Amino acid sequence: MTPSTTHRVPLEIPLPDEAGTLTIDRAWPAQDGALVVEGTDPVGRCRAGRIDPEGIATVTPHRQDTRLPGLSSTRGTLLVHRLGKRAVLRDDEAGRYVKVTRPGKAARIHQATRPLAGALSSAGFATADESLSASGDLIHARAVAGSLIAHLDPDAWGLALAAFERSWGSFATQAVPSRPASSPMTPLATHTAADEASILAAWLEKLRAFDPLRLTPVTKRLFVERVERSCQELTADARRAGALAHRDLHDGQLLFDPDSRQLAVLDLDTAALTEPELDLANLLAHLDFAAFIGTISRPMRDQAHAMIERLQLALGGNPERFACYRTAAEHRIACVWAFRPRSHDRAIAWLAGDR
């Protein structure tokens, strides 16, 4: 099997010894020139696979991964499977989610989320990771009520924004939790502007190496110039990375329950100390993209803009640093979505600035 002649990431690949194909939802470029892929099989199950540098595709059996041995014996519906790295299952019977990691990593990952989970909870957010323990290669997290904010109707959207503004204002003004010297808790990572620039530069290199969008030379050159300028601006006037942050805050990480009027924040394992502008800038860039692809309406996006601007003003955020992080997030979104084959046209338009 060789990739499509149109895109480096094919829309589908054949299933071994089975009828039908795997429809690819997303892909991640690997260091060796391969692509790790995740998709949906003909009966609706999440499956993982790999396309090697020569274009030969393999798909693993459902719920099988040699580097995630806990996956095959864990109960629940498989929702996410990034081959060799992690998986997420929903156990409806137990009312929880289970993250499967490589052996021995679960406790460290879970411990690293605790300062952020505690701070978010005290500010009024719900979190899935605040009370359940982890051991070996499994992290158990209780299910939280609510729907992804992009799925809300306009009335609930307004309530969700009000809840976010109220709770984030409280969260952002809390002191960073201190860690006693004797504490076994994993210390928080520090994520500097240089780290953010390094991640963006790495994604740019992947885009250039794989060329999944088959960009014209002019489009590619202009995008490279914009990304390189963004990386320079990030590091030119960097500030202290001392604010507790989610570091990957976007609309897919936020659930809202209209009955309790409470927001939940998901996936806290990227927690770090950063510049205070990073989280809100990242969220705003993702909401802009959500409006661009039609997941939310333009009026909903405009409401979110106004809310985030009020928060930035109230928290004393630096407008220049906010703009730097927002631009970097916009460029990173283009690179990530370039590896989602059903979104190539939208990724090209976003990358080119046709908004």
N, C-alpha and C positions, 0 to 999 in steps of 0.2 A: 504493500500500500504506500503510495506516495501522496504528499499533500496536494491539495487543489492547485491548479496552475494559476488561479486567481488570488488565492490567499495562502500564506504560509501555514495558517491555522485552518484546517479543513472544517467544513460544517459538520461532517460526520465521518466515522471510521467503522469498518466492519467488525462485528463481534466474532471472536474465534469460536469455531465449532457450534455456532448458533445461527439461527435465522435473524436477519435484520441488522441494524447498525446502531452505534452509539451516537446520539446527537450531542455534539460538544457545546457546552454552555460557556466554559471559560478555560483558559490555559495559562500556564506559568512557564516562562523560559528558564531552562536549567543551564548550569555552568558549562556542561559538556556539549552544548548545542542542541540538546533534546528539548522537547516540550512535554511537560506534565499536564494532563488534561483531565477535566471532570465533565461528566455529561449525564444524559438520561437514556436508559435503554428502552426497548419497545414496550415494556410493561410498567414504565414509569419509575424505575428504581435508579438511585444515584449510583454511578459507577466511575471508577478512576482508571486512567491508562497513561500511556507514554508513547510519544512519537520520536524515534531516534533521529540523529542528524541526517541519516540517509532517507528518512521518510517512512521507515517501517513502523507500523503502529501495533501496539499490544494493549489489550484491555484486561484488567484483572477480574477474577470472579467477584461477584457481589459480596461485600463485607470481608474481603480478603486483602491482606497487606503484610508482607513479610517483616516490614519495619514497624508495624503497629500490631503486634501479636494479640493485644487485648480486644481488637475490633471484632473478631469472629465470634467471641463468646459474650459480647455485651448486648443486652436486650434493647430493643427500640428500633425505630425507623431511621435509616441512614439519611441524613440531610446534607452533609458536607463530607467530602473525602478528597483531601489533597494528598496524593500518593506519597507514602514514605514520611509524611510530616504530621498530619493530624486528621481527625474525623470527628464529626458531631452527630449524635443520635438523639431522637426525641422518644422518651419512654412515657407514653400517655398513661399507662397503668399506674406508674409511680408518681406522675406529675412532676417530672424532672427532665433535664437534659444531661447528657453525658458527653464530655470531651475525651477523646482517646489520644494520648500522646505517645511518644517513644518511651520505652521502659525507663523508669526512674526519674522522669522529668515532671510528672504531674504535681508533686508536692511543692517543688520550687516555683513552678508557674503560679500555682494557687496562692502561695504565700506572698508572691510579689503583687498580687491584686488586692490584698487586704487593706493597705492604707487608702487606696482609692475608693474601694467599696465602702469603707467606714466613713470617709469624708462625704461621699455622695449621699449615703443614707442619712447622715446627720443634717444634710442640706435639704432633704425632702424627696430625693430620688429613690426609686426602688432599684435594686440590682439583683441579678440572678446568682451572684457569686459570693454573697456575704455570709452564709451560715453553714454551708455544707463542706465536709472535709474531703481531702484528696489523698490518695495513696497509690504507689506503684505507677501505673500508666493511665489512671482514670481520674477525671475531675467531675464530681457530681454537683449539679447546680439546680436549684429549685426553679420551676417554671414561674414566670411572672405574668400578671394579667396585662392585656392590652393588645393593640394592633400596631404594626409599623406605621409611623406617622404619615408616610406617603399614601397610605390606604384610607386615611381619614376623610370624612366629608368636610366642607368648609367650616361648619360650626364647630366640630370637634377639633379641627386644625387650629382655630383661634384659641380654644381652651388649652390645647397642647402648648402653643407658643407662650401663653400666659404662665402656664406651669413651668416651662423651661426658664423663662425670664426670672421668675421668682426664685426657683431653686438654684439656678446657676449663679445668680447674684450672691446667694448665700454661700455656695460652694467656693466660688472664686475668692472670697474674702477670708476664708479660713486659713489659719496657719498650717504649714506643711507638718504633718505628724512626725514627731521625733521618734527615733528608734533607739531604745536603751542598748548600751554596749553588750549586755548579756542576752539580748533578744535573739532567738533563732530565726526570726523573720528575715527573708531575703531583702537586702537593701534596694531602694528604688534606683532604677537606671537613670542616668542623666542623658537627655537628648538635646544636643546643642543645635544652633543654626548650621554649623558645619556638618553635623550628622544629617540634618534634613537635606542639605545641598548634596551630600554624598548619595543619599537614597535616590534623589531626583536624577543625578548624573548617571547612576547605575541603570535606572529605568530607560533613560535616553540611549544608553549604550545597547541595551537589549532591543530597543526599537530599531536602532540602526543595524544591528547585527542580523535580526530576523526579518526586518522589513515586512511585517504582517499585513500592512495596508497597501503595499506597492505604491508608495508615495512618488509623486513626480520629483525630479531633482530640485526644482524651485521650492516646492512645498516643504520638502525635507530640509533644505538649507535654511529657510526662514524659521522653521520650528527649532532647529538646532541652535540658531542664533538666539532665539527667545529664551530657550532653556538655559543656555550658557550665561546669558545676561541675568536671568533669575537667580542662578546659583551665586553669581558674583554679588548681587544685591543682598542676598540672604546673609552672606558672611561679612560684607563690608561694614556693617554697623550692628553687629550682633550684640545682644544683651545677655545678662546672666540668665541661665536656665534654672530658675528657682521655683517655678510654679508647678503645683501638682496638676497633672494633665492625663487625659485619656490617650491622646496622641493619634487616635484614628477615629475621631468623632465624626459621624455622618448620619444621614437619615436612616440607613439600615441598622443603626445601633440604638435607635430610640423607639420605644413602644409607649403608647398612651392608652390609658384606661378611662374612658369618659365617665364611668360610674364613680370611681374614686378620685378622678381628676389628677391622677398621679402619673408621672413619666418614669419609665424604667430605662436604665442605661445598660447595654449589653457589652460583652467581650472586653473585659478589663485587663486582659493579659498584655496589652501594649502600654500600660501605665508607666509614666516616667516624669521626671522633672524637666520642664521645658520653659521657653519664653511664654509669658501669659497670653500672648495673642494667638498662639498656634491653634488651639482647639476650635475657637470660634471662627477663625479664618478657614480652617479645613471644613467645618460644617457649612459655612456659607458657600464655599466653592462647590460642594456636593449638592446643595440645594439648587444652586444655579444650574448644575448639570441635570438634576432631576426635572427642572422646568424645561430645559432644553430638549430632553428626550420625551417629554410629555407625561412623566410620572406624577408631577404636581402641576397645578395651573400657574400661570404667570401672576395672577393676583395673590395666590398663596405664597409664591416666592417673594413678592413685594412686601407682604406682611412680615415674612421672616427677616428680610433685609432691615426693615424698620426696627424690629425687635433686637436684632444683633447690634445695630448701630446704637440703640439706647443702652444696651449692656456695655458696649465698648466705652461709651462716654461716661457711664456711671462708675465703671471700674478703672477709669484712667488709662485705658489702653493707648498704646502708641500707634497712630494711624499709619505711619510709614512701615512699621514692622508688621502690622496687620496686613497691609497691602502686599508685602513681600511674601508672607506665608500663604496668602490667598492665591497669588499668582503661581507660586510653586505647586500648590495643591491642584490648580487647574491643569497645569502641565502634566503632573503625575497621573491625574484622571485620564488624560488622553492616552498616555502610554499604557496604563492598565487595561483600558477598554479596547485598545488596539488588538489585544489578544483574546477578545470575545467575538467569535466569528459572526454571530448574528447581529452584531452592532457595528460592523466595519464602516458603513456609510455614516453613521452618527459620529463615530470616533474621528473619521476624517474631517467632517465638518467642524466638530469641536476643536480639533487640533489646528485647523486652518483659521480659526477665529470667526467662522461664519455663524454668528449668534444673533 
